[in-house]
């Protein structure tokens, strides 16, 4: 029996979060539903004879005069308005926050990586300057470093498990 199997069986199981996948699935399902509604409304309002509404429920007649809006939109127009409002709500409540979140995360990651690169360059430069100053100020430091490196205890090589 190998020791790897023993250690793997002692490791606790990895907890997986399901809510991001459920949220993504709900968003995709909502988008498919909205597209199906929009397609149905389009088919209902744009028949072979032009814009007619649902099964002759009335033509699109909208007028604006001094008394405001008036007219008969028909059931197809009502469905079209509902679909437009639902698509707008979907975009405002799901798509826009996800786009803003993704953009914010990308910008934050880019700034973090840039700051990390600058910090690494500064630390390497500072370390090089300190090393040069230490060696230049006294040659004994260089001799001490070489002796320390030569005499420091080494880790024993791991013997391969041959069975």
C-alpha positions in Angstrom: 0.0 0.0 0.0 1.4 3.4 -0.9 1.6 6.3 1.4 0.0 8.6 -1.2 -3.3 6.8 -1.0 -3.2 7.0 2.8 -2.7 10.8 2.8 -5.3 11.4 0.1 -7.9 9.5 2.1 -7.2 11.7 5.2 -7.6 14.9 3.2 -11.1 16.6 3.8 -13.3 16.8 0.7 -13.2 20.1 -1.2 -16.4 22.1 -0.7 -17.9 23.3 -4.0 -20.1 26.3 -4.2 -23.1 25.9 -6.4 -24.7 29.3 -6.2 -22.6 30.9 -9.0 -23.7 28.1 -11.3 -27.3 28.4 -10.3 -27.2 32.2 -10.8 -25.7 31.7 -14.3 -28.3 29.0 -15.1 -31.1 31.3 -14.0 -29.7 34.2 -16.1 -29.4 32.0 -19.2 -32.9 30.6 -18.6 -34.3 34.1 -18.2 -32.6 35.2 -21.4 -34.0 32.3 -23.3 -37.5 32.9 -22.0 -37.3 36.6 -22.9 -36.1 35.8 -26.4 -38.9 33.3 -26.8 -41.4 35.9 -25.7 -39.9 38.5 -28.1 -40.0 36.0 -30.9 -43.6 35.1 -30.2 -44.6 38.7 -30.0 -42.8 39.5 -33.3 -44.5 36.6 -35.0 -47.9 37.6 -33.6 -47.7 41.3 -34.6 -45.9 40.9 -38.0 -48.1 38.5 -39.9 -48.0 37.9 -43.7 -50.2 41.0 -44.2 -48.0 43.4 -42.3 -48.4 44.6 -38.8 -51.9 43.3 -37.8 -51.8 42.4 -34.1 -52.9 39.0 -32.8 -55.5 37.2 -35.0 -57.1 40.4 -36.2 -57.3 41.9 -32.7 -56.9 45.3 -34.2 -54.3 47.3 -36.1 -51.7 49.5 -34.4 -53.4 52.9 -34.2 -51.6 55.4 -31.9 -52.3 59.1 -32.1 -50.9 62.1 -30.3 -52.9 65.3 -30.1 -53.5 68.0 -27.6 -55.3 65.5 -25.3 -52.3 63.1 -25.1 -51.9 59.5 -26.3 -54.9 57.6 -27.6 -55.5 54.7 -29.8 -55.7 50.9 -30.0 -52.5 49.0 -29.7 -54.0 45.5 -29.7 -53.0 42.4 -27.8 -49.9 42.0 -30.0 -48.7 45.5 -29.2 -49.4 44.9 -25.5 -47.2 41.8 -25.6 -44.5 43.7 -27.5 -44.5 46.4 -24.8 -44.3 43.8 -22.0 -41.4 42.0 -23.7 -39.6 45.3 -24.2 -40.0 46.2 -20.5 -38.9 42.7 -19.5 -35.8 42.8 -21.7 -35.0 46.3 -20.3 -35.4 45.0 -16.7 -33.2 42.0 -17.5 -30.5 44.1 -19.0 -30.6 46.6 -16.0 -30.8 43.9 -13.3 -28.6 41.1 -14.6 -26.4 42.1 -17.6 -25.3 45.6 -16.5 -24.2 44.5 -13.0 -22.3 41.5 -14.4 -20.6 43.7 -17.0 -19.7 46.3 -14.3 -18.5 43.6 -11.9 -16.3 42.0 -14.6 -14.9 45.3 -15.7 -14.2 46.3 -12.1 -12.5 43.0 -11.4 -10.4 43.3 -14.5 -9.3 46.8 -13.7 -8.6 45.9 -10.1 -6.5 42.9 -11.2 -4.6 44.9 -13.7 -3.8 47.6 -11.1 -2.8 44.9 -8.6 -0.4 43.3 -11.1 1.1 46.6 -12.0 1.6 47.5 -8.3 3.1 44.1 -7.7 5.5 44.5 -10.7 6.6 48.0 -9.4 7.1 46.6 -5.8 9.1 43.7 -7.1 11.3 46.0 -9.2 11.9 48.3 -6.3 12.8 45.5 -3.9 15.2 43.9 -6.4 16.8 47.3 -7.0 17.1 48.0 -3.3 18.5 44.5 -2.6 21.1 44.9 -5.3 22.1 48.3 -4.0 22.4 47.0 -0.4 24.5 44.1 -1.6 26.8 46.3 -3.6 27.2 48.7 -0.6 27.9 45.8 1.8 30.5 44.3 -0.5 32.0 47.6 -1.4 32.2 48.8 2.2 34.2 45.8 3.4 35.7 42.9 1.6 35.2 40.9 4.8 31.5 40.7 4.1 32.1 39.0 0.8 34.4 36.5 2.5 31.9 35.9 5.3 29.1 35.3 2.8 31.2 32.9 0.8 32.2 31.0 4.0 28.6 30.9 5.2 27.4 29.6 1.9 30.1 26.9 1.8 29.6 25.8 5.4 25.8 26.0 5.8 24.2 22.7 6.5 22.7 21.0 3.5 19.4 19.1 3.6 20.0 15.4 3.0 18.8 14.1 -0.4 15.5 12.3 -0.2 16.0 8.6 -0.9 13.6 7.4 -3.6 11.2 4.8 -2.4 12.2 1.7 -4.3 10.2 -1.4 -3.5 
